């Protein structure tokens, strides 16, 4: 790009986008009740992590999101984004003593932050849906990047022959565009308090997503059970129904008894929070 074009490009507040990404992840962590997932009050179905582990991870990742926003604004190739993600994952593991708290978020929110910054730098729309589609700019490099066949997620994906987060990203995150964002927007517009709207959206995701974390922990049976429970919760009104909080707490006890944790759904919830907040940034 020539010097004149660079001058004409809109200024991108990469630091603000980075803060919004960390804030979205903190909002997901702070949310409760949240079946099987870590909250500030309990570790859910996890024996190796708690809210403190997640906070240490977030502190270690705070510079990553600003850096990947800068890379996105500069239209960096996917290889550069991938390098930043690998470095961020290493920082996360150092901060948590080797515990994977935010690997999915490093990938998905990282790409969305980069896409949001690129959209701004190009003077393009920055609706949540448009930012999701903006990730497709890196689809060729993303799909060509090597995978770790020994990672739990890749083993589960291969065994059950389902699309993973890489395929979701390459397709412009259809679950975010078609389900999570509309659900969250509608819940907030209908007057649900923010916490209730987030819980409502989380359960909508659990009901529909082929959550690799659920498959890893419970196999196909565990995924089917979790999706059925979430679908029943939503069919009864979700967080719009009276007594929804108590019902979700009871459902959480059942998730913990089965050692199930919908971490993939939680990642997409945090992505949804970021996407809505960045629209006004």
C-alpha positions in Angstrom: 0.0 0.0 0.0 1.4 3.4 -0.9 2.1 6.3 1.4 -1.0 8.2 0.4 -3.3 5.2 1.1 -1.7 4.8 4.5 -2.5 8.4 5.3 -6.1 7.9 4.2 -6.6 4.9 6.4 -8.7 5.5 9.5 -6.9 5.5 12.8 -7.4 2.2 14.8 -7.4 2.3 18.6 -5.7 -1.1 19.0 -5.3 -0.6 22.7 -9.0 -0.2 23.2 -9.8 -3.3 21.1 -7.3 -5.2 23.3 -9.0 -4.0 26.5 -12.4 -4.9 25.1 -11.2 -8.4 24.4 -9.8 -8.9 27.9 -13.0 -7.4 29.3 -15.2 -9.8 27.3 -13.2 -12.8 28.7 -13.5 -11.4 32.2 -17.3 -11.0 31.7 -17.5 -14.7 30.8 -15.5 -15.7 33.8 -17.6 -13.5 36.2 -20.9 -14.9 34.9 -22.9 -17.3 37.1 -24.6 -19.7 37.2 -22.8 -21.4 34.4 -23.2 -25.2 34.2 -19.9 -27.0 34.5 -17.8 -23.9 33.9 -15.5 -22.0 36.2 -17.1 -19.1 38.0 -15.8 -16.8 40.8 -17.7 -19.0 43.2 -16.7 -22.6 42.2 -14.5 -24.5 39.7 -17.4 -26.2 38.0 -16.4 -29.6 36.6 -12.6 -28.7 36.8 -10.2 -30.1 39.3 -7.1 -28.2 38.0 -8.3 -24.6 37.7 -10.4 -21.9 39.4 -11.1 -18.3 38.9 -7.6 -17.3 40.1 -6.1 -19.5 37.3 -8.2 -17.6 34.7 -7.2 -14.2 36.1 -3.5 -15.1 35.9 -4.1 -16.2 32.3 -5.9 -13.0 31.5 -3.1 -10.9 32.9 -0.6 -12.8 30.8 -2.7 -12.3 27.6 -3.4 -8.5 28.0 -0.7 -7.4 25.6 -1.5 -10.1 23.0 -4.9 -8.7 22.0 -3.4 -5.2 21.5 -0.6 -6.7 19.4 -2.9 -8.8 17.2 -5.1 -5.7 16.7 -2.1 -3.8 15.4 -1.3 -6.7 13.1 -4.8 -6.8 11.8 -4.9 -3.0 11.2 -1.7 -3.5 9.2 -3.3 -6.3 7.2 -0.6 -8.8 8.4 -0.7 -12.3 6.8 -2.1 -15.2 8.8 1.4 -16.5 9.5 2.1 -13.3 11.5 -1.2 -13.7 13.5 -0.4 -17.4 14.1 3.0 -16.5 15.5 1.4 -14.0 17.9 -1.1 -16.7 19.0 1.6 -19.2 19.6 3.5 -16.7 21.7 0.3 -15.9 23.6 -0.4 -19.5 24.3 3.1 -20.0 25.7 2.6 -17.0 28.0 -0.7 -18.4 29.2 0.8 -21.7 30.0 3.6 -20.1 31.9 1.2 -18.1 33.9 -1.1 -21.0 34.8 1.6 -23.7 35.4 0.7 -25.5 32.2 -3.1 -25.4 32.5 -5.1 -24.6 29.3 -7.5 -21.8 30.3 -7.8 -19.7 27.2 -6.4 -21.6 24.2 -9.7 -21.4 22.3 -10.1 -17.7 23.1 -6.5 -16.9 22.1 -7.5 -18.3 18.6 -11.1 -17.0 18.2 -11.0 -13.7 20.0 -7.6 -13.1 18.6 -8.8 -13.5 15.0 -11.9 -11.4 15.7 -9.8 -8.6 17.3 -7.6 -8.7 14.2 -10.6 -8.6 11.9 -12.2 -5.7 13.8 -9.0 -3.7 13.5 -8.7 -4.5 9.8 -12.3 -3.5 9.1 -11.6 -0.2 10.8 -8.4 0.4 9.0 -10.1 -0.3 5.7 -13.1 2.0 6.5 -15.4 -1.1 6.4 -18.5 -1.7 8.6 -17.8 -3.0 12.1 -21.0 -4.7 13.0 -20.4 -8.0 14.8 -21.6 -9.9 11.8 -19.3 -8.0 9.5 -16.3 -8.6 11.7 -17.0 -12.4 11.7 -17.1 -12.4 8.0 -13.9 -10.3 8.0 -12.0 -13.3 9.5 -12.5 -15.0 6.1 -9.8 -12.7 4.7 -7.3 -15.0 6.4 -9.1 -18.3 5.4 -6.5 -19.6 2.9 -3.6 -19.2 5.4 -5.8 -20.5 8.2 -6.8 -23.7 6.5 -3.2 -24.3 5.3 -1.7 -23.9 8.7 -0.4 -27.1 10.3 -2.4 -28.7 13.1 -1.2 -30.6 16.2 -2.7 -34.1 15.7 -1.9 -35.0 19.3 -3.9 -32.2 20.9 -7.1 -33.3 22.7 -9.2 -31.1 20.5 -7.9 -32.4 17.2 -8.2 -36.1 18.4 -11.8 -35.5 19.4 -12.5 -33.7 16.1 -11.0 -36.5 14.0 -12.7 -39.2 16.0 -16.2 -37.7 15.8 -15.7 -36.2 12.3 -16.9 -32.8 13.2 -15.8 -29.3 12.2 -13.6 -27.6 14.7 -13.0 -24.0 15.5 -10.6 -23.6 12.6 -13.5 -24.5 10.2 -15.8 -22.1 12.0 -13.3 -19.3 11.6 -12.8 -20.0 7.9 -16.5 -19.9 7.4 -16.8 -16.5 9.1 -18.2 -17.9 12.4 -21.7 -18.9 11.3 -22.6 -19.9 14.9 -21.8 -16.4 16.1 -23.6 -14.7 13.2 -26.6 -16.9 13.1 -27.2 -17.8 16.7 -25.1 -16.1 19.4 -25.2 -12.5 18.3 -29.0 -12.5 17.5 -29.8 -14.2 20.7 -27.8 -11.8 22.8 -29.0 -8.7 21.0 -32.7 -9.8 21.3 -32.3 -10.7 24.9 -30.9 -7.3 25.8 -33.4 -5.5 23.6 -36.2 -7.3 25.3 -35.0 -5.9 28.7 -33.2 -8.9 30.2 -30.5 -7.8 32.6 -27.0 -8.3 31.2 -26.2 -11.3 33.4 -29.4 -13.0 32.5 -29.0 -12.2 28.8 -25.5 -13.8 28.8 -26.7 -16.9 30.6 -29.5 -17.1 28.1 -27.1 -16.9 25.2 -24.7 -19.4 26.7 -27.4 -22.0 26.9 -28.6 -21.3 23.4 -25.0 -22.1 22.3 -24.8 -25.3 24.4 -28.1 -26.5 22.8 -26.7 -26.1 19.3 -22.9 -26.3 19.2 -20.9 -29.5 18.6 -18.8 -28.5 21.7 -15.5 -30.2 21.5 -14.9 -29.8 25.2 -18.1 -31.7 25.9 -17.1 -34.4 23.4 -13.7 -34.6 25.0 -15.1 -35.0 28.5 -18.3 -37.0 27.9 -18.1 -38.4 24.4 -21.1 -38.4 22.0 -23.4 -39.4 24.9 -22.2 -36.5 27.0 -22.6 -34.0 24.2 -26.1 -35.3 23.4 -27.2 -35.1 27.1 -25.8 -31.6 27.5 -27.4 -30.3 24.3 -30.8 -31.9 25.3 -30.7 -30.3 28.8 -29.8 -26.9 27.3 -32.5 -27.2 24.6 -35.1 -28.0 27.3 -34.0 -25.0 29.3 -34.4 -22.8 26.3 -37.8 -24.3 25.3 -39.1 -23.4 28.7 -38.2 -19.8 28.2 -34.5 -19.8 29.1 -33.6 -16.8 31.3 -37.0 -15.2 30.5 -38.7 -17.8 32.6 -39.5 -17.3 36.3 -37.0 -19.2 38.5 -34.5 -19.6 35.7 -31.5 -19.0 38.0 -32.4 -21.8 40.4 -33.0 -24.1 37.4 -29.7 -23.3 35.9 -28.0 -23.9 39.3 -29.6 -27.3 39.5 -28.5 -28.1 35.9 -25.0 -27.0 36.9 -25.0 -29.7 39.6 -25.9 -32.3 37.0 -23.1 -31.1 34.7 -20.6 -31.3 37.5 -21.8 -34.8 38.5 -21.1 -35.9 34.9 -17.8 -33.9 34.8 -19.1 -31.9 31.7 -17.9 -28.4 30.8 -19.1 -26.6 27.7 -15.9 -24.6 27.2 -16.4 -24.2 23.4 -19.7 -22.5 24.1 -18.1 -20.3 26.7 -15.5 -19.2 24.2 -18.2 -18.2 21.7 -20.1 -16.3 24.4 -17.0 -14.3 25.2 -16.6 -13.7 21.4 -20.2 -12.4 21.3 -19.6 -10.0 24.2 -16.5 -8.6 22.4 -18.3 -8.3 19.1 -21.2 -6.3 20.5 -18.9 -4.0 22.6 -16.5 -3.3 19.7 -19.3 -2.0 17.6 -19.3 1.2 19.7 -15.5 1.4 20.1 
